[in-house]
Amino acid sequence: MYPSPANEISSHSRDYTHDGVTVAVTIIRGTEPDRWRLEVMSREGQLTEWSDDFATDQEALEEFLDVLQTEGIQTFL
């Protein structure tokens, strides 16, 4: 998903590589404060979006890292 001009992209947004697999992690704040969205896109185009928002971009990053640790990068493929 591409953010609209009103959205802010977190500095935590970047490509992450684990076990030789790379995914693009995008953390976006919309027009409402304290509403960060988390999206993960595989190189193959598989998009994973969280249905819940996060209070901070750091919380969104921690959620991604927790899923990466507990379920592995393959969950995003």
mmCIF file of the N, C-alpha and C atoms, coordinates in Angstrom:
data_MODEL
# 
_entry.id   MODEL 
# 
loop_
_atom_site.group_PDB 
_atom_site.id 
_atom_site.type_symbol 
_atom_site.label_atom_id 
_atom_site.label_alt_id 
_atom_site.label_comp_id 
_atom_site.label_asym_id 
_atom_site.label_entity_id 
_atom_site.label_seq_id 
_atom_site.pdbx_PDB_ins_code 
_atom_site.Cartn_x 
_atom_site.Cartn_y 
_atom_site.Cartn_z 
_atom_site.occupancy 
_atom_site.B_iso_or_equiv 
_atom_site.pdbx_formal_charge 
_atom_site.auth_seq_id 
_atom_site.auth_comp_id 
_atom_site.auth_asym_id 
_atom_site.auth_atom_id 
_atom_site.pdbx_PDB_model_num 
ATOM 1   N N  . MET A 1 1  ? 0.850  -1.178  0.000  1.00 0.00 ? 1  MET A N  1 
ATOM 2   C CA . MET A 1 1  ? 0.000  0.000   0.000  1.00 0.00 ? 1  MET A CA 1 
ATOM 3   C C  . MET A 1 1  ? 0.887  1.229   0.000  1.00 0.00 ? 1  MET A C  1 
ATOM 4   N N  . TYR A 1 2  ? 0.508  2.217   -0.780 1.00 0.00 ? 2  TYR A N  1 
ATOM 5   C CA . TYR A 1 2  ? 1.253  3.464   -0.811 1.00 0.00 ? 2  TYR A CA 1 
ATOM 6   C C  . TYR A 1 2  ? 0.533  4.500   0.021  1.00 0.00 ? 2  TYR A C  1 
ATOM 7   N N  . PRO A 1 3  ? 1.252  5.172   0.915  1.00 0.00 ? 3  PRO A N  1 
ATOM 8   C CA . PRO A 1 3  ? 0.593  6.138   1.779  1.00 0.00 ? 3  PRO A CA 1 
ATOM 9   C C  . PRO A 1 3  ? 0.148  7.373   1.000  1.00 0.00 ? 3  PRO A C  1 
ATOM 10  N N  . SER A 1 4  ? -0.942 7.988   1.457  1.00 0.00 ? 4  SER A N  1 
ATOM 11  C CA . SER A 1 4  ? -1.366 9.248   0.866  1.00 0.00 ? 4  SER A CA 1 
ATOM 12  C C  . SER A 1 4  ? -0.468 10.347  1.406  1.00 0.00 ? 4  SER A C  1 
ATOM 13  N N  . PRO A 1 5  ? -0.492 11.520  0.780  1.00 0.00 ? 5  PRO A N  1 
ATOM 14  C CA . PRO A 1 5  ? 0.387  12.608  1.237  1.00 0.00 ? 5  PRO A CA 1 
ATOM 15  C C  . PRO A 1 5  ? 0.186  12.990  2.694  1.00 0.00 ? 5  PRO A C  1 
ATOM 16  N N  . ALA A 1 6  ? -1.002 12.726  3.258  1.00 0.00 ? 6  ALA A N  1 
ATOM 17  C CA . ALA A 1 6  ? -1.267 13.082  4.651  1.00 0.00 ? 6  ALA A CA 1 
ATOM 18  C C  . ALA A 1 6  ? -0.646 12.098  5.628  1.00 0.00 ? 6  ALA A C  1 
ATOM 19  N N  . ASN A 1 7  ? -0.182 10.966  5.149  1.00 0.00 ? 7  ASN A N  1 
ATOM 20  C CA . ASN A 1 7  ? 0.358  9.933   6.030  1.00 0.00 ? 7  ASN A CA 1 
ATOM 21  C C  . ASN A 1 7  ? 1.838  10.156  6.285  1.00 0.00 ? 7  ASN A C  1 
ATOM 22  N N  . GLU A 1 8  ? 2.287  9.670   7.431  1.00 0.00 ? 8  GLU A N  1 
ATOM 23  C CA . GLU A 1 8  ? 3.693  9.732   7.807  1.00 0.00 ? 8  GLU A CA 1 
ATOM 24  C C  . GLU A 1 8  ? 4.258  8.317   7.839  1.00 0.00 ? 8  GLU A C  1 
ATOM 25  N N  . ILE A 1 9  ? 5.389  8.119   7.201  1.00 0.00 ? 9  ILE A N  1 
ATOM 26  C CA . ILE A 1 9  ? 6.052  6.823   7.218  1.00 0.00 ? 9  ILE A CA 1 
ATOM 27  C C  . ILE A 1 9  ? 7.086  6.826   8.338  1.00 0.00 ? 9  ILE A C  1 
ATOM 28  N N  . SER A 1 10 ? 7.033  5.817   9.176  1.00 0.00 ? 10 SER A N  1 
ATOM 29  C CA . SER A 1 10 ? 7.953  5.696   10.305 1.00 0.00 ? 10 SER A CA 1 
ATOM 30  C C  . SER A 1 10 ? 9.381  5.448   9.836  1.00 0.00 ? 10 SER A C  1 
ATOM 31  N N  . SER A 1 11 ? 10.317 5.919   10.615 1.00 0.00 ? 11 SER A N  1 
ATOM 32  C CA . SER A 1 11 ? 11.734 5.640   10.345 1.00 0.00 ? 11 SER A CA 1 
ATOM 33  C C  . SER A 1 11 ? 12.056 4.167   10.569 1.00 0.00 ? 11 SER A C  1 
ATOM 34  N N  . HIS A 1 12 ? 11.145 3.416   11.187 1.00 0.00 ? 12 HIS A N  1 
ATOM 35  C CA . HIS A 1 12 ? 11.324 1.974   11.370 1.00 0.00 ? 12 HIS A CA 1 
ATOM 36  C C  . HIS A 1 12 ? 10.976 1.179   10.114 1.00 0.00 ? 12 HIS A C  1 
ATOM 37  N N  . SER A 1 13 ? 10.388 1.846   9.130  1.00 0.00 ? 13 SER A N  1 
ATOM 38  C CA . SER A 1 13 ? 10.026 1.176   7.877  1.00 0.00 ? 13 SER A CA 1 
ATOM 39  C C  . SER A 1 13 ? 11.289 0.913   7.064  1.00 0.00 ? 13 SER A C  1 
ATOM 40  N N  . ARG A 1 14 ? 11.449 -0.351  6.644  1.00 0.00 ? 14 ARG A N  1 
ATOM 41  C CA . ARG A 1 14 ? 12.630 -0.719  5.855  1.00 0.00 ? 14 ARG A CA 1 
ATOM 42  C C  . ARG A 1 14 ? 12.516 -2.181  5.446  1.00 0.00 ? 14 ARG A C  1 
ATOM 43  N N  . ASP A 1 15 ? 13.452 -2.625  4.664  1.00 0.00 ? 15 ASP A N  1 
ATOM 44  C CA . ASP A 1 15 ? 13.541 -4.039  4.317  1.00 0.00 ? 15 ASP A CA 1 
ATOM 45  C C  . ASP A 1 15 ? 14.210 -4.784  5.462  1.00 0.00 ? 15 ASP A C  1 
ATOM 46  N N  . TYR A 1 16 ? 13.660 -5.939  5.800  1.00 0.00 ? 16 TYR A N  1 
ATOM 47  C CA . TYR A 1 16 ? 14.250 -6.811  6.812  1.00 0.00 ? 16 TYR A CA 1 
ATOM 48  C C  . TYR A 1 16 ? 14.547 -8.156  6.174  1.00 0.00 ? 16 TYR A C  1 
ATOM 49  N N  . THR A 1 17 ? 15.752 -8.670  6.428  1.00 0.00 ? 17 THR A N  1 
ATOM 50  C CA . THR A 1 17 ? 16.154 -9.971  5.911  1.00 0.00 ? 17 THR A CA 1 
ATOM 51  C C  . THR A 1 17 ? 16.401 -10.907 7.079  1.00 0.00 ? 17 THR A C  1 
ATOM 52  N N  . HIS A 1 18 ? 15.823 -12.106 6.969  1.00 0.00 ? 18 HIS A N  1 
ATOM 53  C CA . HIS A 1 18 ? 15.981 -13.129 8.010  1.00 0.00 ? 18 HIS A CA 1 
ATOM 54  C C  . HIS A 1 18 ? 16.026 -14.478 7.300  1.00 0.00 ? 18 HIS A C  1 
ATOM 55  N N  . ASP A 1 19 ? 16.986 -15.270 7.628  1.00 0.00 ? 19 ASP A N  1 
ATOM 56  C CA . ASP A 1 19 ? 17.149 -16.591 7.005  1.00 0.00 ? 19 ASP A CA 1 
ATOM 57  C C  . ASP A 1 19 ? 17.183 -16.501 5.475  1.00 0.00 ? 19 ASP A C  1 
ATOM 58  N N  . GLY A 1 20 ? 17.786 -15.434 4.967  1.00 0.00 ? 20 GLY A N  1 
ATOM 59  C CA . GLY A 1 20 ? 17.931 -15.272 3.524  1.00 0.00 ? 20 GLY A CA 1 
ATOM 60  C C  . GLY A 1 20 ? 16.694 -14.781 2.799  1.00 0.00 ? 20 GLY A C  1 
ATOM 61  N N  . VAL A 1 21 ? 15.624 -14.472 3.535  1.00 0.00 ? 21 VAL A N  1 
ATOM 62  C CA . VAL A 1 21 ? 14.383 -13.984 2.945  1.00 0.00 ? 21 VAL A CA 1 
ATOM 63  C C  . VAL A 1 21 ? 14.202 -12.518 3.344  1.00 0.00 ? 21 VAL A C  1 
ATOM 64  N N  . THR A 1 22 ? 13.863 -11.676 2.371  1.00 0.00 ? 22 THR A N  1 
ATOM 65  C CA . THR A 1 22 ? 13.689 -10.248 2.626  1.00 0.00 ? 22 THR A CA 1 
ATOM 66  C C  . THR A 1 22 ? 12.230 -9.864  2.460  1.00 0.00 ? 22 THR A C  1 
ATOM 67  N N  . VAL A 1 23 ? 11.726 -9.071  3.403  1.00 0.00 ? 23 VAL A N  1 
ATOM 68  C CA . VAL A 1 23 ? 10.382 -8.506  3.328  1.00 0.00 ? 23 VAL A CA 1 
ATOM 69  C C  . VAL A 1 23 ? 10.489 -7.001  3.569  1.00 0.00 ? 23 VAL A C  1 
ATOM 70  N N  . ALA A 1 24 ? 9.541  -6.264  3.020  1.00 0.00 ? 24 ALA A N  1 
ATOM 71  C CA . ALA A 1 24 ? 9.472  -4.817  3.225  1.00 0.00 ? 24 ALA A CA 1 
ATOM 72  C C  . ALA A 1 24 ? 8.470  -4.542  4.338  1.00 0.00 ? 24 ALA A C  1 
ATOM 73  N N  . VAL A 1 25 ? 8.931  -3.908  5.395  1.00 0.00 ? 25 VAL A N  1 
ATOM 74  C CA . VAL A 1 25 ? 8.072  -3.558  6.526  1.00 0.00 ? 25 VAL A CA 1 
ATOM 75  C C  . VAL A 1 25 ? 7.756  -2.066  6.420  1.00 0.00 ? 25 VAL A C  1 
ATOM 76  N N  . THR A 1 26 ? 6.461  -1.761  6.405  1.00 0.00 ? 26 THR A N  1 
ATOM 77  C CA . THR A 1 26 ? 6.025  -0.367  6.331  1.00 0.00 ? 26 THR A CA 1 
ATOM 78  C C  . THR A 1 26 ? 5.132  -0.079  7.524  1.00 0.00 ? 26 THR A C  1 
ATOM 79  N N  . ILE A 1 27 ? 5.495  0.967   8.247  1.00 0.00 ? 27 ILE A N  1 
ATOM 80  C CA . ILE A 1 27 ? 4.729  1.416   9.406  1.00 0.00 ? 27 ILE A CA 1 
ATOM 81  C C  . ILE A 1 27 ? 4.288  2.842   9.088  1.00 0.00 ? 27 ILE A C  1 
ATOM 82  N N  . ILE A 1 28 ? 2.974  3.056   9.064  1.00 0.00 ? 28 ILE A N  1 
ATOM 83  C CA . ILE A 1 28 ? 2.416  4.318   8.587  1.00 0.00 ? 28 ILE A CA 1 
ATOM 84  C C  . ILE A 1 28 ? 1.465  4.899   9.627  1.00 0.00 ? 28 ILE A C  1 
ATOM 85  N N  . ARG A 1 29 ? 1.591  6.210   9.854  1.00 0.00 ? 29 ARG A N  1 
ATOM 86  C CA . ARG A 1 29 ? 0.606  6.917   10.689 1.00 0.00 ? 29 ARG A CA 1 
ATOM 87  C C  . ARG A 1 29 ? -0.290 7.713   9.758  1.00 0.00 ? 29 ARG A C  1 
ATOM 88  N N  . GLY A 1 30 ? -1.582 7.543   9.930  1.00 0.00 ? 30 GLY A N  1 
ATOM 89  C CA . GLY A 1 30 ? -2.548 8.291   9.136  1.00 0.00 ? 30 GLY A CA 1 
ATOM 90  C C  . GLY A 1 30 ? -2.769 9.676   9.702  1.00 0.00 ? 30 GLY A C  1 
ATOM 91  N N  . THR A 1 31 ? -3.918 10.219  9.445  1.00 0.00 ? 31 THR A N  1 
ATOM 92  C CA . THR A 1 31 ? -4.226 11.572  9.893  1.00 0.00 ? 31 THR A CA 1 
ATOM 93  C C  . THR A 1 31 ? -4.586 11.643  11.370 1.00 0.00 ? 31 THR A C  1 
ATOM 94  N N  . GLU A 1 32 ? -4.906 10.487  11.973 1.00 0.00 ? 32 GLU A N  1 
ATOM 95  C CA . GLU A 1 32 ? -5.234 10.470  13.399 1.00 0.00 ? 32 GLU A CA 1 
ATOM 96  C C  . GLU A 1 32 ? -3.982 10.204  14.223 1.00 0.00 ? 32 GLU A C  1 
ATOM 97  N N  . PRO A 1 33 ? -3.747 10.968  15.279 1.00 0.00 ? 33 PRO A N  1 
ATOM 98  C CA . PRO A 1 33 ? -2.582 10.705  16.124 1.00 0.00 ? 33 PRO A CA 1 
ATOM 99  C C  . PRO A 1 33 ? -2.721 9.361   16.837 1.00 0.00 ? 33 PRO A C  1 
ATOM 100 N N  . ASP A 1 34 ? -1.605 8.767   17.164 1.00 0.00 ? 34 ASP A N  1 
ATOM 101 C CA . ASP A 1 34 ? -1.572 7.496   17.899 1.00 0.00 ? 34 ASP A CA 1 
ATOM 102 C C  . ASP A 1 34 ? -2.282 6.368   17.169 1.00 0.00 ? 34 ASP A C  1 
ATOM 103 N N  . ARG A 1 35 ? -2.229 6.358   15.834 1.00 0.00 ? 35 ARG A N  1 
ATOM 104 C CA . ARG A 1 35 ? -2.821 5.299   15.019 1.00 0.00 ? 35 ARG A CA 1 
ATOM 105 C C  . ARG A 1 35 ? -1.810 4.894   13.962 1.00 0.00 ? 35 ARG A C  1 
ATOM 106 N N  . TRP A 1 36 ? -0.955 3.963   14.308 1.00 0.00 ? 36 TRP A N  1 
ATOM 107 C CA . TRP A 1 36 ? 0.063  3.468   13.383 1.00 0.00 ? 36 TRP A CA 1 
ATOM 108 C C  . TRP A 1 36 ? -0.388 2.137   12.804 1.00 0.00 ? 36 TRP A C  1 
ATOM 109 N N  . ARG A 1 37 ? -0.232 1.961   11.496 1.00 0.00 ? 37 ARG A N  1 
ATOM 110 C CA . ARG A 1 37 ? -0.578 0.717   10.811 1.00 0.00 ? 37 ARG A CA 1 
ATOM 111 C C  . ARG A 1 37 ? 0.709  -0.022  10.442 1.00 0.00 ? 37 ARG A C  1 
ATOM 112 N N  . LEU A 1 38 ? 0.627  -1.340  10.432 1.00 0.00 ? 38 LEU A N  1 
ATOM 113 C CA . LEU A 1 38 ? 1.766  -2.199  10.109 1.00 0.00 ? 38 LEU A CA 1 
ATOM 114 C C  . LEU A 1 38 ? 1.416  -3.043  8.901  1.00 0.00 ? 38 LEU A C  1 
ATOM 115 N N  . GLU A 1 39 ? 2.313  -3.018  7.913  1.00 0.00 ? 39 GLU A N  1 
ATOM 116 C CA . GLU A 1 39 ? 2.158  -3.819  6.700  1.00 0.00 ? 39 GLU A CA 1 
ATOM 117 C C  . GLU A 1 39 ? 3.495  -4.468  6.367  1.00 0.00 ? 39 GLU A C  1 
ATOM 118 N N  . VAL A 1 40 ? 3.440  -5.713  5.917  1.00 0.00 ? 40 VAL A N  1 
ATOM 119 C CA . VAL A 1 40 ? 4.642  -6.439  5.498  1.00 0.00 ? 40 VAL A CA 1 
ATOM 120 C C  . VAL A 1 40 ? 4.393  -6.982  4.094  1.00 0.00 ? 40 VAL A C  1 
ATOM 121 N N  . MET A 1 41 ? 5.304  -6.694  3.185  1.00 0.00 ? 41 MET A N  1 
ATOM 122 C CA . MET A 1 41 ? 5.179  -7.135  1.788  1.00 0.00 ? 41 MET A CA 1 
ATOM 123 C C  . MET A 1 41 ? 6.375  -8.013  1.450  1.00 0.00 ? 41 MET A C  1 
ATOM 124 N N  . SER A 1 42 ? 6.068  -9.230  0.958  1.00 0.00 ? 42 SER A N  1 
ATOM 125 C CA . SER A 1 42 ? 7.134  -10.131 0.520  1.00 0.00 ? 42 SER A CA 1 
ATOM 126 C C  . SER A 1 42 ? 7.617  -9.705  -0.866 1.00 0.00 ? 42 SER A C  1 
ATOM 127 N N  . ARG A 1 43 ? 8.761  -10.221 -1.275 1.00 0.00 ? 43 ARG A N  1 
ATOM 128 C CA . ARG A 1 43 ? 9.280  -9.942  -2.619 1.00 0.00 ? 43 ARG A CA 1 
ATOM 129 C C  . ARG A 1 43 ? 8.351  -10.500 -3.694 1.00 0.00 ? 43 ARG A C  1 
ATOM 130 N N  . GLU A 1 44 ? 7.560  -11.500 -3.333 1.00 0.00 ? 44 GLU A N  1 
ATOM 131 C CA . GLU A 1 44 ? 6.633  -12.119 -4.266 1.00 0.00 ? 44 GLU A CA 1 
ATOM 132 C C  . GLU A 1 44 ? 5.309  -11.369 -4.351 1.00 0.00 ? 44 GLU A C  1 
ATOM 133 N N  . GLY A 1 45 ? 5.154  -10.310 -3.558 1.00 0.00 ? 45 GLY A N  1 
ATOM 134 C CA . GLY A 1 45 ? 3.940  -9.506  -3.601 1.00 0.00 ? 45 GLY A CA 1 
ATOM 135 C C  . GLY A 1 45 ? 2.875  -9.881  -2.596 1.00 0.00 ? 45 GLY A C  1 
ATOM 136 N N  . GLN A 1 46 ? 3.180  -10.790 -1.673 1.00 0.00 ? 46 GLN A N  1 
ATOM 137 C CA . GLN A 1 46 ? 2.226  -11.179 -0.626 1.00 0.00 ? 46 GLN A CA 1 
ATOM 138 C C  . GLN A 1 46 ? 2.184  -10.066 0.424  1.00 0.00 ? 46 GLN A C  1 
ATOM 139 N N  . LEU A 1 47 ? 1.007  -9.473  0.634  1.00 0.00 ? 47 LEU A N  1 
ATOM 140 C CA . LEU A 1 47 ? 0.837  -8.390  1.597  1.00 0.00 ? 47 LEU A CA 1 
ATOM 141 C C  . LEU A 1 47 ? 0.184  -8.921  2.860  1.00 0.00 ? 47 LEU A C  1 
ATOM 142 N N  . THR A 1 48 ? 0.794  -8.625  4.008  1.00 0.00 ? 48 THR A N  1 
ATOM 143 C CA . THR A 1 48 ? 0.222  -8.939  5.311  1.00 0.00 ? 48 THR A CA 1 
ATOM 144 C C  . THR A 1 48 ? -0.045 -7.615  6.012  1.00 0.00 ? 48 THR A C  1 
ATOM 145 N N  . GLU A 1 49 ? -1.310 -7.386  6.378  1.00 0.00 ? 49 GLU A N  1 
ATOM 146 C CA . GLU A 1 49 ? -1.694 -6.164  7.073  1.00 0.00 ? 49 GLU A CA 1 
ATOM 147 C C  . GLU A 1 49 ? -2.303 -6.529  8.426  1.00 0.00 ? 49 GLU A C  1 
ATOM 148 N N  . TRP A 1 50 ? -1.954 -5.791  9.438  1.00 0.00 ? 50 TRP A N  1 
ATOM 149 C CA . TRP A 1 50 ? -2.546 -6.000  10.751 1.00 0.00 ? 50 TRP A CA 1 
ATOM 150 C C  . TRP A 1 50 ? -3.866 -5.256  10.796 1.00 0.00 ? 50 TRP A C  1 
ATOM 151 N N  . SER A 1 51 ? -4.880 -5.866  11.378 1.00 0.00 ? 51 SER A N  1 
ATOM 152 C CA . SER A 1 51 ? -6.196 -5.230  11.460 1.00 0.00 ? 51 SER A CA 1 
ATOM 153 C C  . SER A 1 51 ? -6.257 -4.212  12.601 1.00 0.00 ? 51 SER A C  1 
ATOM 154 N N  . ASP A 1 52 ? -5.403 -4.382  13.596 1.00 0.00 ? 52 ASP A N  1 
ATOM 155 C CA . ASP A 1 52 ? -5.367 -3.447  14.717 1.00 0.00 ? 52 ASP A CA 1 
ATOM 156 C C  . ASP A 1 52 ? -4.301 -2.386  14.481 1.00 0.00 ? 52 ASP A C  1 
ATOM 157 N N  . ASP A 1 53 ? -4.566 -1.182  14.968 1.00 0.00 ? 53 ASP A N  1 
ATOM 158 C CA . ASP A 1 53 ? -3.583 -0.107  14.931 1.00 0.00 ? 53 ASP A CA 1 
ATOM 159 C C  . ASP A 1 53 ? -2.728 -0.168  16.194 1.00 0.00 ? 53 ASP A C  1 
ATOM 160 N N  . PHE A 1 54 ? -1.624 0.559   16.159 1.00 0.00 ? 54 PHE A N  1 
ATOM 161 C CA . PHE A 1 54 ? -0.693 0.608   17.284 1.00 0.00 ? 54 PHE A CA 1 
ATOM 162 C C  . PHE A 1 54 ? -0.575 2.049   17.768 1.00 0.00 ? 54 PHE A C  1 
ATOM 163 N N  . ALA A 1 55 ? -0.339 2.220   19.061 1.00 0.00 ? 55 ALA A N  1 
ATOM 164 C CA . ALA A 1 55 ? -0.231 3.563   19.635 1.00 0.00 ? 55 ALA A CA 1 
ATOM 165 C C  . ALA A 1 55 ? 1.041  4.271   19.182 1.00 0.00 ? 55 ALA A C  1 
ATOM 166 N N  . THR A 1 56 ? 2.104  3.497   18.944 1.00 0.00 ? 56 THR A N  1 
ATOM 167 C CA . THR A 1 56 ? 3.368  4.091   18.503 1.00 0.00 ? 56 THR A CA 1 
ATOM 168 C C  . THR A 1 56 ? 3.962  3.249   17.379 1.00 0.00 ? 56 THR A C  1 
ATOM 169 N N  . ASP A 1 57 ? 4.853  3.860   16.634 1.00 0.00 ? 57 ASP A N  1 
ATOM 170 C CA . ASP A 1 57 ? 5.547  3.106   15.593 1.00 0.00 ? 57 ASP A CA 1 
ATOM 171 C C  . ASP A 1 57 ? 6.473  2.060   16.200 1.00 0.00 ? 57 ASP A C  1 
ATOM 172 N N  . GLN A 1 58 ? 6.990  2.322   17.388 1.00 0.00 ? 58 GLN A N  1 
ATOM 173 C CA . GLN A 1 58 ? 7.844  1.358   18.076 1.00 0.00 ? 58 GLN A CA 1 
ATOM 174 C C  . GLN A 1 58 ? 7.047  0.101   18.438 1.00 0.00 ? 58 GLN A C  1 
ATOM 175 N N  . GLU A 1 59 ? 5.809  0.274   18.882 1.00 0.00 ? 59 GLU A N  1 
ATOM 176 C CA . GLU A 1 59 ? 4.959  -0.880  19.189 1.00 0.00 ? 59 GLU A CA 1 
ATOM 177 C C  . GLU A 1 59 ? 4.701  -1.715  17.943 1.00 0.00 ? 59 GLU A C  1 
ATOM 178 N N  . ALA A 1 60 ? 4.487  -1.054  16.816 1.00 0.00 ? 60 ALA A N  1 
ATOM 179 C CA . ALA A 1 60 ? 4.266  -1.770  15.558 1.00 0.00 ? 60 ALA A CA 1 
ATOM 180 C C  . ALA A 1 60 ? 5.512  -2.563  15.178 1.00 0.00 ? 60 ALA A C  1 
ATOM 181 N N  . LEU A 1 61 ? 6.676  -1.959  15.306 1.00 0.00 ? 61 LEU A N  1 
ATOM 182 C CA . LEU A 1 61 ? 7.930  -2.664  15.005 1.00 0.00 ? 61 LEU A CA 1 
ATOM 183 C C  . LEU A 1 61 ? 8.108  -3.855  15.931 1.00 0.00 ? 61 LEU A C  1 
ATOM 184 N N  . GLU A 1 62 ? 7.839  -3.677  17.211 1.00 0.00 ? 62 GLU A N  1 
ATOM 185 C CA . GLU A 1 62 ? 7.973  -4.779  18.169 1.00 0.00 ? 62 GLU A CA 1 
ATOM 186 C C  . GLU A 1 62 ? 7.030  -5.923  17.837 1.00 0.00 ? 62 GLU A C  1 
ATOM 187 N N  . GLU A 1 63 ? 5.829  -5.613  17.358 1.00 0.00 ? 63 GLU A N  1 
ATOM 188 C CA . GLU A 1 63 ? 4.890  -6.657  16.946 1.00 0.00 ? 63 GLU A CA 1 
ATOM 189 C C  . GLU A 1 63 ? 5.459  -7.447  15.773 1.00 0.00 ? 63 GLU A C  1 
ATOM 190 N N  . PHE A 1 64 ? 5.990  -6.748  14.773 1.00 0.00 ? 64 PHE A N  1 
ATOM 191 C CA . PHE A 1 64 ? 6.604  -7.427  13.636 1.00 0.00 ? 64 PHE A CA 1 
ATOM 192 C C  . PHE A 1 64 ? 7.744  -8.326  14.103 1.00 0.00 ? 64 PHE A C  1 
ATOM 193 N N  . LEU A 1 65 ? 8.623  -7.806  14.940 1.00 0.00 ? 65 LEU A N  1 
ATOM 194 C CA . LEU A 1 65 ? 9.771  -8.582  15.413 1.00 0.00 ? 65 LEU A CA 1 
ATOM 195 C C  . LEU A 1 65 ? 9.331  -9.780  16.246 1.00 0.00 ? 65 LEU A C  1 
ATOM 196 N N  . ASP A 1 66 ? 8.252  -9.623  17.019 1.00 0.00 ? 66 ASP A N  1 
ATOM 197 C CA . ASP A 1 66 ? 7.729  -10.739 17.812 1.00 0.00 ? 66 ASP A CA 1 
ATOM 198 C C  . ASP A 1 66 ? 7.204  -11.847 16.901 1.00 0.00 ? 66 ASP A C  1 
ATOM 199 N N  . VAL A 1 67 ? 6.448  -11.478 15.861 1.00 0.00 ? 67 VAL A N  1 
ATOM 200 C CA . VAL A 1 67 ? 5.952  -12.480 14.919 1.00 0.00 ? 67 VAL A CA 1 
ATOM 201 C C  . VAL A 1 67 ? 7.117  -13.143 14.199 1.00 0.00 ? 67 VAL A C  1 
ATOM 202 N N  . LEU A 1 68 ? 8.104  -12.347 13.816 1.00 0.00 ? 68 LEU A N  1 
ATOM 203 C CA . LEU A 1 68 ? 9.291  -12.893 13.150 1.00 0.00 ? 68 LEU A CA 1 
ATOM 204 C C  . LEU A 1 68 ? 9.981  -13.924 14.045 1.00 0.00 ? 68 LEU A C  1 
ATOM 205 N N  . GLN A 1 69 ? 10.105 -13.610 15.328 1.00 0.00 ? 69 GLN A N  1 
ATOM 206 C CA . GLN A 1 69 ? 10.777 -14.509 16.285 1.00 0.00 ? 69 GLN A CA 1 
ATOM 207 C C  . GLN A 1 69 ? 9.970  -15.767 16.564 1.00 0.00 ? 69 GLN A C  1 
ATOM 208 N N  . THR A 1 70 ? 8.642  -15.616 16.718 1.00 0.00 ? 70 THR A N  1 
ATOM 209 C CA . THR A 1 70 ? 7.831  -16.760 17.127 1.00 0.00 ? 70 THR A CA 1 
ATOM 210 C C  . THR A 1 70 ? 7.342  -17.617 15.966 1.00 0.00 ? 70 THR A C  1 
ATOM 211 N N  . GLU A 1 71 ? 7.058  -16.992 14.817 1.00 0.00 ? 71 GLU A N  1 
ATOM 212 C CA . GLU A 1 71 ? 6.481  -17.735 13.689 1.00 0.00 ? 71 GLU A CA 1 
ATOM 213 C C  . GLU A 1 71 ? 7.418  -17.867 12.505 1.00 0.00 ? 71 GLU A C  1 
ATOM 214 N N  . GLY A 1 72 ? 8.445  -17.048 12.470 1.00 0.00 ? 72 GLY A N  1 
ATOM 215 C CA . GLY A 1 72 ? 9.423  -17.120 11.373 1.00 0.00 ? 72 GLY A CA 1 
ATOM 216 C C  . GLY A 1 72 ? 9.019  -16.255 10.190 1.00 0.00 ? 72 GLY A C  1 
ATOM 217 N N  . ILE A 1 73 ? 9.978  -15.976 9.358  1.00 0.00 ? 73 ILE A N  1 
ATOM 218 C CA . ILE A 1 73 ? 9.751  -15.117 8.192  1.00 0.00 ? 73 ILE A CA 1 
ATOM 219 C C  . ILE A 1 73 ? 8.828  -15.762 7.173  1.00 0.00 ? 73 ILE A C  1 
ATOM 220 N N  . GLN A 1 74 ? 8.759  -17.090 7.192  1.00 0.00 ? 74 GLN A N  1 
ATOM 221 C CA . GLN A 1 74 ? 7.909  -17.798 6.224  1.00 0.00 ? 74 GLN A CA 1 
ATOM 222 C C  . GLN A 1 74 ? 6.441  -17.439 6.374  1.00 0.00 ? 74 GLN A C  1 
ATOM 223 N N  . THR A 1 75 ? 6.054  -16.944 7.534  1.00 0.00 ? 75 THR A N  1 
ATOM 224 C CA . THR A 1 75 ? 4.654  -16.564 7.735  1.00 0.00 ? 75 THR A CA 1 
ATOM 225 C C  . THR A 1 75 ? 4.233  -15.409 6.834  1.00 0.00 ? 75 THR A C  1 
ATOM 226 N N  . PHE A 1 76 ? 5.201  -14.651 6.316  1.00 0.00 ? 76 PHE A N  1 
ATOM 227 C CA . PHE A 1 76 ? 4.909  -13.514 5.449  1.00 0.00 ? 76 PHE A CA 1 
ATOM 228 C C  . PHE A 1 76 ? 4.986  -13.852 3.985  1.00 0.00 ? 76 PHE A C  1 
ATOM 229 N N  . LEU A 1 77 ? 5.211  -15.122 3.650  1.00 0.00 ? 77 LEU A N  1 
ATOM 230 C CA . LEU A 1 77 ? 5.334  -15.517 2.242  1.00 0.00 ? 77 LEU A CA 1 
ATOM 231 C C  . LEU A 1 77 ? 4.046  -16.121 1.720  1.00 0.00 ? 77 LEU A C  1 
# 
